[in-house]
Amino acid sequence: MTVTDPISDYLTRIRNAQMANHRMVIIPGSKMKRKMTEILYNQGYILKYKFEEDGKSGKIYIALKYNPLTNAPVIKKMKRLSKPGLRQYFPADKIPRVINGLGIAIVSTSKGVMTDKEARRENVGGEVLCLVY
């Protein structure tokens, strides 16, 4: 099976695993997905992750994070913004704020994949891949 939009596939696998209350999700790897995983970890949306090489693109193991009291997933929503059919590019000053800064937007810039806050600080625009909160 070929995936036409690997970023949407990545977000959907995480969403589906959370709906089924899984603790772990395995995703086919790529450089973009690895960087997105690191951002989710650094921003506190996932518990931990591990990259495994298999000779091809590898696999990403993600331990999902849940609220210990309510057992609700920490990630409330993951929304794909820029799609293959309609790319969404924004200059640095127009990058959308997610819930007034409570969430993050993952942006692919000329300086690499980063959060919306980092992109504003670096003053670089780019393609807004997804919104997470």
Backbone as CSV, one residue per row, in Angstrom:
resi,resn,N_x,N_y,N_z,CA_x,CA_y,CA_z,C_x,C_y,C_z
1,MET,0.838,-1.191,0.000,0.000,0.000,0.000,0.879,1.249,0.000
2,THR,0.627,2.156,-0.904,1.380,3.400,-0.924,0.545,4.504,-0.296
3,VAL,1.213,5.310,0.492,0.543,6.418,1.170,0.830,7.680,0.376
4,THR,-0.230,8.379,-0.049,-0.030,9.583,-0.850,0.341,10.784,0.015
5,ASP,-0.109,10.799,1.269,0.220,11.903,2.177,0.765,11.332,3.489
6,PRO,2.095,11.166,3.592,2.673,10.545,4.790,2.440,11.335,6.084
7,ILE,2.335,12.660,6.006,2.111,13.460,7.218,0.699,13.199,7.762
8,SER,-0.292,13.163,6.881,-1.667,12.843,7.315,-1.726,11.440,7.911
9,ASP,-0.998,10.502,7.297,-0.947,9.132,7.796,-0.365,9.108,9.215
10,TYR,0.712,9.875,9.435,1.371,9.994,10.739,0.373,10.503,11.792
11,LEU,-0.321,11.592,11.469,-1.285,12.179,12.411,-2.446,11.218,12.680
12,THR,-2.928,10.557,11.637,-4.049,9.623,11.781,-3.671,8.425,12.638
13,ARG,-2.464,7.896,12.467,-2.032,6.760,13.293,-1.985,7.144,14.771
14,ILE,-1.517,8.349,15.074,-1.482,8.802,16.474,-2.908,8.981,16.996
15,ARG,-3.762,9.628,16.213,-5.167,9.825,16.621,-5.870,8.495,16.876
16,ASN,-5.711,7.539,15.943,-6.372,6.240,16.081,-5.867,5.487,17.311
17,ALA,-4.558,5.532,17.570,-3.990,4.854,18.734,-4.546,5.461,20.024
18,GLN,-4.709,6.787,20.050,-5.255,7.440,21.241,-6.726,7.075,21.447
19,MET,-7.493,7.016,20.363,-8.910,6.648,20.492,-9.067,5.223,21.016
20,ALA,-8.119,4.347,20.672,-8.163,2.962,21.136,-7.431,2.787,22.474
21,ASN,-6.984,3.895,23.068,-6.248,3.902,24.345,-4.975,3.061,24.317
22,HIS,-4.295,3.024,23.190,-3.015,2.327,23.112,-1.940,3.156,23.803
23,ARG,-0.958,2.482,24.369,0.156,3.175,25.016,1.276,3.461,24.023
24,MET,1.322,2.668,22.944,2.420,2.752,21.979,1.861,2.721,20.566
25,VAL,2.522,3.479,19.669,2.153,3.438,18.257,3.439,3.336,17.434
26,ILE,3.396,2.520,16.373,4.557,2.335,15.498,4.229,2.969,14.145
27,ILE,5.133,3.849,13.686,4.904,4.599,12.454,6.105,4.419,11.530
28,PRO,5.876,4.209,10.222,7.010,4.148,9.284,7.771,5.477,9.317
29,GLY,9.090,5.417,9.300,9.897,6.609,9.498,10.167,7.422,8.247
30,SER,10.551,8.674,8.459,11.080,9.575,7.438,11.732,10.727,8.204
31,LYS,12.554,11.501,7.530,13.220,12.624,8.210,12.202,13.606,8.774
32,MET,11.173,13.914,7.981,10.143,14.867,8.400,9.401,14.352,9.634
33,LYS,8.993,13.075,9.614,8.259,12.499,10.744,9.130,12.413,11.988
34,ARG,10.424,12.144,11.816,11.338,12.110,12.964,11.399,13.478,13.631
35,LYS,11.517,14.526,12.829,11.594,15.882,13.375,10.281,16.265,14.052
36,MET,9.146,15.882,13.438,7.848,16.168,14.048,7.709,15.448,15.395
37,THR,8.211,14.208,15.465,8.172,13.437,16.704,9.008,14.123,17.785
38,GLU,10.199,14.602,17.410,11.051,15.318,18.374,10.346,16.565,18.891
39,ILE,9.671,17.291,17.999,8.938,18.500,18.415,7.820,18.132,19.383
40,LEU,7.042,17.090,19.067,5.953,16.664,19.966,6.499,16.275,21.342
41,TYR,7.668,15.619,21.357,8.289,15.222,22.631,8.759,16.457,23.407
42,ASN,9.457,17.365,22.723,9.987,18.567,23.385,8.884,19.473,23.915
43,GLN,7.723,19.457,23.256,6.601,20.285,23.692,5.719,19.570,24.728
44,GLY,6.065,18.319,25.076,5.356,17.608,26.134,4.083,16.895,25.701
45,TYR,3.911,16.640,24.396,2.701,15.966,23.917,2.818,14.448,23.909
46,ILE,4.047,13.926,23.902,4.234,12.469,23.961,5.214,12.130,25.077
47,LEU,5.132,10.888,25.569,5.941,10.452,26.699,7.393,10.222,26.304
48,LYS,7.603,9.378,25.302,8.951,9.153,24.766,8.851,8.546,23.387
49,TYR,9.993,8.470,22.709,10.022,7.943,21.354,11.338,7.238,21.112
50,LYS,11.349,6.384,20.091,12.573,5.671,19.725,12.580,5.496,18.214
51,PHE,13.720,5.798,17.603,13.874,5.586,16.166,14.609,4.271,15.966
52,GLU,14.100,3.443,15.062,14.742,2.163,14.789,15.052,2.067,13.303
53,GLU,16.302,1.746,12.980,16.707,1.603,11.580,16.417,0.182,11.117
54,ASP,15.922,0.050,9.886,15.685,-1.283,9.340,16.252,-1.405,7.921
55,GLY,17.185,-0.520,7.581,17.783,-0.571,6.253,17.075,0.314,5.242
56,LYS,15.770,0.558,5.468,15.020,1.456,4.579,14.832,2.785,5.314
57,SER,13.596,3.198,5.458,13.347,4.479,6.139,13.237,4.316,7.659
58,GLY,13.157,3.091,8.140,13.107,2.841,9.573,11.710,2.935,10.139
59,LYS,11.622,2.798,11.474,10.341,2.877,12.174,10.482,3.852,13.336
60,ILE,9.366,4.470,13.700,9.325,5.371,14.852,8.366,4.751,15.866
61,TYR,8.859,4.510,17.083,8.028,4.015,18.176,7.700,5.205,19.069
62,ILE,6.418,5.474,19.275,6.001,6.614,20.088,5.173,6.117,21.266
63,ALA,5.600,6.484,22.488,4.827,6.193,23.694,3.894,7.376,23.931
64,LEU,2.591,7.128,23.847,1.613,8.198,23.970,1.440,8.624,25.424
65,LYS,1.057,9.877,25.612,0.934,10.445,26.951,-0.544,10.667,27.278
66,TYR,-0.939,10.236,28.469,-2.317,10.398,28.925,-2.330,11.119,30.267
67,ASN,-3.425,11.828,30.556,-3.610,12.484,31.840,-3.793,11.383,32.893
68,PRO,-2.970,11.371,33.970,-3.065,10.288,34.955,-4.400,10.249,35.714
69,LEU,-5.071,11.381,35.859,-6.332,11.418,36.607,-7.526,10.989,35.758
70,THR,-7.646,11.558,34.562,-8.826,11.300,33.736,-8.570,10.256,32.648
71,ASN,-7.311,9.875,32.456,-6.906,8.932,31.413,-7.230,9.448,30.008
72,ALA,-7.384,10.775,29.892,-7.645,11.391,28.587,-6.307,11.659,27.897
73,PRO,-6.247,11.524,26.574,-4.993,11.796,25.868,-4.564,13.256,26.023
74,VAL,-3.264,13.499,26.132,-2.739,14.861,26.267,-2.998,15.644,24.976
75,ILE,-2.883,14.974,23.828,-3.157,15.626,22.548,-4.669,15.624,22.335
76,LYS,-5.268,16.805,22.401,-6.718,16.921,22.207,-7.057,16.825,20.726
77,LYS,-6.266,17.521,19.895,-6.571,17.548,18.469,-5.279,17.712,17.666
78,MET,-5.219,17.008,16.539,-4.125,17.152,15.580,-4.787,17.388,14.234
79,LYS,-4.537,18.547,13.654,-5.220,18.897,12.411,-4.199,19.198,11.331
80,ARG,-4.346,18.542,10.194,-3.475,18.789,9.036,-3.923,20.089,8.393
81,LEU,-3.001,21.034,8.205,-3.370,22.312,7.610,-3.002,22.341,6.131
82,SER,-1.737,22.113,5.822,-1.282,22.116,4.442,-1.416,20.715,3.872
83,LYS,-2.171,20.579,2.808,-2.389,19.273,2.198,-1.693,19.222,0.840
84,PRO,-1.427,18.025,0.305,-0.772,17.944,-1.002,-1.541,18.678,-2.104
85,GLY,-2.869,18.690,-2.030,-3.673,19.370,-3.041,-3.743,20.867,-2.856
86,LEU,-3.508,21.347,-1.624,-3.565,22.775,-1.333,-2.537,23.085,-0.247
87,ARG,-1.364,23.481,-0.674,-0.296,23.812,0.279,-0.602,25.147,0.949
88,GLN,-0.301,25.243,2.249,-0.553,26.457,3.019,0.781,27.057,3.464
89,TYR,1.195,28.131,2.808,2.435,28.814,3.155,2.104,30.142,3.815
90,PHE,2.877,30.486,4.841,2.655,31.743,5.550,3.987,32.442,5.785
91,PRO,4.019,33.793,5.677,5.220,34.513,6.107,5.302,34.466,7.636
92,ALA,6.462,34.808,8.188,6.706,34.679,9.631,5.652,35.399,10.472
93,ASP,5.235,36.589,10.060,4.284,37.364,10.872,2.826,36.909,10.711
94,LYS,2.562,36.012,9.763,1.191,35.555,9.532,0.958,34.098,9.945
95,ILE,1.978,33.443,10.512,1.818,32.046,10.947,0.728,31.995,12.018
96,PRO,-0.271,31.119,11.855,-1.407,31.106,12.792,-0.997,30.750,14.226
97,ARG,-1.635,31.449,15.179,-1.443,31.139,16.598,-2.495,30.092,16.965
98,VAL,-2.057,29.034,17.616,-2.973,27.952,17.975,-3.484,28.185,19.394
99,ILE,-4.775,28.415,19.520,-5.433,28.724,20.801,-4.619,29.746,21.601
100,ASN,-4.319,30.872,20.975,-3.567,31.961,21.611,-2.242,31.510,22.218
101,GLY,-1.572,30.572,21.566,-0.252,30.141,22.038,-0.284,28.923,22.948
102,LEU,-1.463,28.394,23.261,-1.533,27.204,24.120,-1.199,25.936,23.342
103,GLY,-1.495,25.927,22.048,-1.147,24.798,21.183,0.059,25.161,20.336
104,ILE,0.454,24.257,19.444,1.580,24.543,18.554,1.181,24.279,17.101
105,ALA,1.850,25.001,16.218,1.755,24.713,14.787,3.134,24.201,14.391
106,ILE,3.202,23.112,13.638,4.481,22.595,13.161,4.684,23.128,11.747
107,VAL,5.806,23.853,11.567,6.063,24.566,10.323,7.319,24.028,9.656
108,SER,7.241,23.768,8.354,8.410,23.373,7.579,8.986,24.629,6.934
109,THR,10.170,25.047,7.377,10.788,26.281,6.883,12.074,25.955,6.129
110,SER,12.697,26.996,5.604,13.976,26.814,4.925,15.076,26.452,5.923
111,LYS,14.836,26.709,7.224,15.805,26.365,8.273,15.435,25.067,8.987
112,GLY,14.523,24.292,8.382,14.125,23.018,8.971,12.721,23.060,9.548
113,VAL,12.305,21.925,10.108,10.968,21.816,10.706,11.042,22.338,12.134
114,MET,10.104,23.229,12.484,10.111,23.835,13.823,8.702,24.226,14.234
115,THR,8.562,24.674,15.487,7.251,25.127,15.966,6.993,26.536,15.457
116,ASP,5.735,26.973,15.581,5.376,28.324,15.143,6.131,29.388,15.931
117,LYS,6.359,29.152,17.222,7.066,30.132,18.047,8.521,30.296,17.593
118,GLU,9.177,29.148,17.302,10.558,29.194,16.823,10.633,29.894,15.471
119,ALA,9.660,29.630,14.595,9.649,30.259,13.268,9.501,31.773,13.389
120,ARG,8.654,32.232,14.312,8.505,33.678,14.517,9.795,34.271,15.075
121,ARG,10.433,33.554,16.013,11.681,34.033,16.609,12.786,34.134,15.559
122,GLU,12.859,33.120,14.670,13.874,33.099,13.604,13.478,34.005,12.433
123,ASN,12.229,34.491,12.457,11.676,35.337,11.405,11.699,34.646,10.044
124,VAL,11.268,33.364,10.031,11.152,32.629,8.766,9.724,32.103,8.630
125,GLY,9.191,32.224,7.439,7.875,31.675,7.138,8.051,30.284,6.567
126,GLY,6.954,29.674,6.186,7.053,28.360,5.590,5.700,27.706,5.474
127,GLU,5.743,26.393,5.238,4.524,25.609,5.086,4.064,25.118,6.461
128,VAL,2.849,25.484,6.839,2.312,25.036,8.118,1.749,23.633,7.922
129,LEU,2.451,22.635,8.482,2.078,21.236,8.283,0.842,20.857,9.067
130,CYS,0.852,21.157,10.388,-0.291,20.754,11.207,-0.391,21.612,12.465
131,LEU,-1.555,21.536,13.091,-1.822,22.230,14.362,-2.044,21.154,15.416
132,VAL,-1.435,21.338,16.594,-1.560,20.362,17.682,-1.954,21.093,18.958
133,TYR,-2.978,20.570,19.636,-3.348,21.092,20.957,-4.119,20.061,21.726
